[in-house]
Amino acid sequence: MTVPAMVKPLSWGVKLPRFLRISPSFGLVALAVIVLLAVAGPMVSGDPNRISPAQRLQFFSAEHLLGTDGLGRDLFARIANGASVSMLVGLYVGLAATVIGVAIGLVAGYFKRVDSVIMRVMDGMMAIPPLLLAVALASIGEASFGMVVFALTIPEIPRIVRVARSEVLTLRTRLYIDAAVVSGSSAFKIMYRHIVPNLVAPLSIQITYVCAHAILAEAGLSFIGAGLPPDNPSWGVIVSENRSYFQSAPWTIFVPGFFLTITILAVSSLGDRLREKFGG
């Protein structure tokens, strides 16, 4: 009879990451809270751009739940507005990149004649750092929500194209595709009826990572002044405006940074759950 070895207790540094991995509800609960903040927050928090110099750099209080910034603006109102901006940017970029990327990936994977040309263009786009490409695209026009979505969508398209093309190349070898070709079905009908439905699972996983990356990239663009204008506060704008107050009022940096981190973790956690469900 063998005596079981003593198991060394786990330290908190190991317990916390393991808890986050085995707690599937963490990401969903956090994401639900962020979505609720984005939807209901701006309705109850008031004007995020109202300046009150007499109340500048105040700490958390009943009047200002998350304090105020260097101009006396309520941080809760600005962060709630930033939540709606970030979620909309992630959603629009994810949807736009998926629609365009799937269309290009279908053509590249199904028609061998144009596959090499399309994929060399995608490889060239992926060779450019995404943030630099987004900055270059954002500088084309005036700072606006639509321009930011456009600038962040283009760098994400090659990622979707590669996933869609890979799935199409696999599906093309299936017998039911050969049967559809023999029966005289058009290429468009085959892609619409037999290929696109099979792309839902892998692309639903990929779109969550695109959304998370878009939210982080938008914060980066806004932080360096290439994203949204100051009158449309996002989390990146809030951090950029208050970086000079880091030593005297660190909460003006930590609070928006905390919400940005939790949002990205929550969206990425949703992607991990979808990958486990679909066996990706």
VEXDREN-2710 file (C-alpha; in Angstrom, 1 decimal):
% VEXDREN-2710
k/r/px/py/pz
1/MET/0.0/0.0/0.0
2/THR/1.5/3.3/-1.1
3/VAL/1.3/6.3/1.1
4/PRO/0.0/9.4/-0.8
5/ALA/2.5/12.2/-1.0
6/MET/1.8/15.4/0.9
7/VAL/0.3/18.1/-1.2
8/LYS/1.8/21.5/-0.7
9/PRO/-0.8/24.2/-0.1
10/LEU/-1.1/26.6/-3.0
11/SER/0.0/30.2/-2.5
12/TRP/-2.3/33.1/-3.4
13/GLY/-0.2/33.8/-6.4
14/VAL/-1.3/30.4/-7.8
15/LYS/-4.8/30.2/-6.4
16/LEU/-6.0/33.5/-8.0
17/PRO/-5.1/32.6/-11.6
18/ARG/-6.5/29.1/-11.1
19/PHE/-9.7/30.5/-9.7
20/LEU/-10.1/32.7/-12.7
21/ARG/-9.6/29.7/-15.0
22/ILE/-12.0/27.4/-13.3
23/SER/-14.7/30.1/-12.7
24/PRO/-16.5/30.3/-16.0
25/SER/-19.0/32.8/-14.7
26/PHE/-16.3/35.4/-13.9
27/GLY/-16.1/36.7/-17.5
28/LEU/-19.9/36.7/-18.1
29/VAL/-20.7/38.5/-14.8
30/ALA/-18.0/41.1/-15.4
31/LEU/-19.1/41.6/-19.0
32/ALA/-22.8/41.9/-17.9
33/VAL/-21.7/44.6/-15.4
34/ILE/-19.8/46.5/-18.1
35/VAL/-22.7/46.3/-20.5
36/LEU/-25.1/47.5/-17.8
37/LEU/-22.8/50.4/-17.1
38/ALA/-22.5/51.3/-20.8
39/VAL/-26.3/51.2/-21.3
40/ALA/-27.7/52.7/-18.1
41/GLY/-24.7/54.6/-16.8
42/PRO/-24.9/57.6/-19.2
43/MET/-28.7/57.9/-18.4
44/VAL/-28.2/58.4/-14.6
45/SER/-24.7/59.9/-14.4
46/GLY/-25.3/63.3/-16.0
47/ASP/-23.2/65.3/-18.3
48/PRO/-19.7/63.9/-18.5
49/ASN/-18.3/67.2/-19.8
50/ARG/-19.7/69.5/-17.1
51/ILE/-16.7/71.4/-15.6
52/SER/-16.7/72.4/-12.0
53/PRO/-13.3/73.9/-11.0
54/ALA/-14.2/74.2/-7.3
55/GLN/-14.5/70.4/-7.2
56/ARG/-11.4/69.4/-9.1
57/LEU/-9.4/66.2/-8.1
58/GLN/-11.8/65.1/-5.4
59/PHE/-11.6/61.6/-4.0
60/PHE/-14.5/59.1/-3.9
61/SER/-17.6/60.5/-2.2
62/ALA/-21.4/60.2/-2.1
63/GLU/-21.6/63.1/-4.6
64/HIS/-18.9/61.8/-6.9
65/LEU/-18.7/58.0/-6.6
66/LEU/-15.4/57.7/-8.4
67/GLY/-14.1/61.2/-7.7
68/THR/-13.4/64.0/-10.1
69/ASP/-10.7/64.8/-12.6
70/GLY/-8.4/67.9/-13.1
71/LEU/-11.3/70.0/-14.4
72/GLY/-13.8/68.9/-11.8
73/ARG/-15.7/66.6/-14.1
74/ASP/-17.4/63.6/-12.5
75/LEU/-15.3/60.5/-13.2
76/PHE/-18.2/58.1/-12.9
77/ALA/-20.1/60.0/-15.7
78/ARG/-17.0/60.0/-17.9
79/ILE/-16.2/56.3/-17.3
80/ALA/-19.9/55.3/-18.0
81/ASN/-19.7/57.2/-21.2
82/GLY/-16.3/55.6/-21.9
83/ALA/-17.9/52.1/-21.4
84/SER/-20.5/52.8/-24.0
85/VAL/-17.9/54.1/-26.4
86/SER/-15.6/51.1/-25.9
87/MET/-18.4/48.5/-26.2
88/LEU/-19.7/50.1/-29.4
89/VAL/-16.2/50.4/-30.9
90/GLY/-15.6/46.7/-30.1
91/LEU/-18.9/45.6/-31.5
92/TYR/-18.8/47.6/-34.7
93/VAL/-15.2/46.7/-35.4
94/GLY/-15.9/43.0/-34.7
95/LEU/-19.0/43.0/-37.0
96/ALA/-17.4/45.0/-39.8
97/ALA/-14.1/43.0/-39.8
98/THR/-16.1/39.7/-39.7
99/VAL/-18.4/40.6/-42.6
100/ILE/-15.5/41.9/-44.8
101/GLY/-13.1/39.2/-43.7
102/VAL/-15.5/36.3/-44.3
103/ALA/-16.4/37.6/-47.8
104/ILE/-12.7/37.8/-48.7
105/GLY/-11.9/34.5/-47.0
106/LEU/-14.7/32.7/-48.9
107/VAL/-13.4/34.0/-52.3
108/ALA/-9.8/33.1/-51.4
109/GLY/-10.6/29.7/-50.1
110/TYR/-13.0/28.6/-52.8
111/PHE/-11.4/30.1/-55.9
112/LYS/-7.8/28.9/-56.2
113/ARG/-6.9/31.4/-59.0
114/VAL/-7.2/34.4/-56.7
115/ASP/-6.1/32.7/-53.5
116/SER/-2.4/33.6/-53.9
117/VAL/-3.0/37.2/-54.7
118/ILE/-5.5/37.8/-51.9
119/MET/-3.3/36.1/-49.3
120/ARG/-0.2/38.0/-50.3
121/VAL/-2.1/41.2/-49.8
122/MET/-3.3/40.0/-46.4
123/ASP/0.3/39.0/-45.4
124/GLY/1.5/42.4/-46.4
125/MET/-1.1/44.0/-44.2
126/MET/-0.2/41.8/-41.3
127/ALA/3.4/42.7/-41.6
128/ILE/2.5/46.3/-40.6
129/PRO/2.1/46.7/-36.8
130/PRO/-1.7/47.1/-36.3
131/LEU/-1.4/50.2/-34.1
132/LEU/0.8/52.0/-36.6
133/LEU/-1.6/51.1/-39.4
134/ALA/-4.5/52.3/-37.3
135/VAL/-2.8/55.6/-36.6
136/ALA/-2.0/56.1/-40.3
137/LEU/-5.6/55.4/-41.2
138/ALA/-7.0/57.6/-38.4
139/SER/-4.9/60.5/-39.7
140/ILE/-6.7/60.5/-43.0
141/GLY/-9.7/62.4/-41.8
142/GLU/-11.0/64.3/-38.8
143/ALA/-11.2/62.6/-35.4
144/SER/-14.6/61.0/-35.1
145/PHE/-16.2/57.7/-34.0
146/GLY/-16.7/56.5/-37.6
147/MET/-13.0/57.2/-38.5
148/VAL/-11.8/55.3/-35.4
149/VAL/-14.0/52.3/-36.3
150/PHE/-12.6/52.4/-39.8
151/ALA/-9.0/52.7/-38.7
152/LEU/-9.4/49.8/-36.3
153/THR/-11.4/47.5/-38.7
154/ILE/-8.8/47.4/-41.5
155/PRO/-5.9/45.9/-39.4
156/GLU/-8.3/43.2/-38.1
157/ILE/-9.6/42.0/-41.5
158/PRO/-6.5/39.8/-42.3
159/ARG/-7.0/37.8/-39.1
160/ILE/-10.6/37.0/-40.0
161/VAL/-9.6/36.3/-43.6
162/ARG/-7.0/33.7/-42.5
163/VAL/-9.5/31.9/-40.2
164/ALA/-12.3/31.9/-42.8
165/ARG/-10.0/30.7/-45.6
166/SER/-8.6/27.9/-43.5
167/GLU/-12.1/26.6/-42.8
168/VAL/-13.2/26.9/-46.4
169/LEU/-10.2/24.9/-47.6
170/THR/-11.1/22.2/-45.1
171/LEU/-14.8/22.2/-46.0
172/ARG/-14.1/22.0/-49.7
173/THR/-12.9/18.5/-49.3
174/ARG/-16.2/17.2/-47.8
175/LEU/-18.3/14.9/-49.8
176/TYR/-21.5/17.0/-49.6
177/ILE/-19.6/19.8/-51.3
178/ASP/-18.7/17.5/-54.1
179/ALA/-22.3/16.4/-54.3
180/ALA/-23.5/20.0/-54.5
181/VAL/-21.0/20.7/-57.3
182/VAL/-22.1/17.6/-59.3
183/SER/-25.8/18.5/-58.8
184/GLY/-25.1/21.8/-60.6
185/SER/-25.3/24.2/-57.6
186/SER/-23.6/27.6/-58.2
187/ALA/-20.6/28.6/-56.2
188/PHE/-22.6/31.3/-54.5
189/LYS/-25.3/28.8/-53.5
190/ILE/-22.7/26.3/-52.2
191/MET/-20.9/29.0/-50.1
192/TYR/-24.2/30.4/-48.7
193/ARG/-25.9/27.1/-47.9
194/HIS/-23.1/24.7/-47.0
195/ILE/-19.9/26.7/-46.1
196/VAL/-21.0/29.9/-44.3
197/PRO/-23.1/28.0/-41.6
198/ASN/-20.0/26.0/-40.8
199/LEU/-18.0/29.1/-40.2
200/VAL/-20.2/30.3/-37.3
201/ALA/-18.5/28.4/-34.6
202/PRO/-14.8/29.4/-35.3
203/LEU/-15.7/32.9/-36.2
204/SER/-17.8/33.4/-33.1
205/ILE/-14.6/32.7/-31.1
206/GLN/-12.5/34.9/-33.3
207/ILE/-14.8/37.9/-33.1
208/THR/-14.5/38.1/-29.3
209/TYR/-10.7/38.5/-29.6
210/VAL/-11.2/41.1/-32.3
211/CYS/-13.5/43.0/-30.1
212/ALA/-11.1/42.8/-27.1
213/HIS/-8.2/44.0/-29.3
214/ALA/-10.3/46.8/-30.8
215/ILE/-11.2/48.1/-27.3
216/LEU/-7.6/48.1/-26.3
217/ALA/-6.4/49.7/-29.6
218/GLU/-9.1/52.4/-29.3
219/ALA/-7.8/53.3/-25.8
220/GLY/-4.3/53.4/-27.2
221/LEU/-5.3/55.7/-30.2
222/SER/-7.2/58.0/-27.9
223/PHE/-4.3/58.1/-25.4
224/ILE/-1.9/59.4/-28.0
225/GLY/-4.4/61.8/-29.4
226/ALA/-5.2/60.0/-32.7
227/GLY/-8.5/58.6/-31.6
228/LEU/-11.8/60.2/-30.4
229/PRO/-12.0/63.9/-29.7
230/PRO/-11.9/65.1/-26.0
231/ASP/-15.6/65.9/-26.0
232/ASN/-16.4/62.2/-26.5
233/PRO/-14.6/60.8/-23.6
234/SER/-13.3/57.2/-23.9
235/TRP/-11.2/55.4/-21.3
236/GLY/-8.1/56.3/-23.3
237/VAL/-9.0/60.0/-23.4
238/ILE/-9.6/60.0/-19.6
239/VAL/-6.2/58.5/-18.9
240/SER/-4.5/60.8/-21.4
241/GLU/-6.1/63.9/-19.9
242/ASN/-5.2/63.0/-16.3
243/ARG/-1.7/61.6/-16.7
244/SER/-0.2/64.9/-15.4
245/TYR/-2.2/64.3/-12.1
246/PHE/-0.8/60.8/-11.5
247/GLN/1.1/61.7/-8.4
248/SER/-1.5/63.9/-6.8
249/ALA/-4.6/62.1/-7.9
250/PRO/-3.7/58.5/-9.0
251/TRP/-7.3/57.4/-9.0
252/THR/-7.9/59.4/-12.1
253/ILE/-5.6/56.9/-13.9
254/PHE/-6.2/53.7/-12.0
255/VAL/-10.0/53.8/-12.2
256/PRO/-10.4/54.0/-16.0
257/GLY/-7.4/51.6/-16.3
258/PHE/-9.2/49.1/-14.1
259/PHE/-12.4/49.2/-16.1
260/LEU/-10.4/48.8/-19.3
261/THR/-8.6/45.8/-17.9
262/ILE/-11.7/44.1/-16.6
263/THR/-13.5/44.7/-19.9
264/ILE/-10.7/43.1/-22.0
265/LEU/-10.5/40.2/-19.6
266/ALA/-14.3/39.7/-19.7
267/VAL/-14.5/39.7/-23.5
268/SER/-11.5/37.4/-23.7
269/SER/-13.0/35.1/-21.1
270/LEU/-16.2/34.9/-23.3
271/GLY/-14.0/33.8/-26.2
272/ASP/-12.4/31.1/-24.1
273/ARG/-15.8/29.8/-23.1
274/LEU/-16.9/29.7/-26.7
275/ARG/-13.8/27.9/-27.7
276/GLU/-14.4/25.2/-25.0
277/LYS/-18.0/24.9/-26.1
278/PHE/-17.2/24.4/-29.8
279/GLY/-14.1/22.4/-29.1
280/GLY/-11.8/24.9/-30.9
END
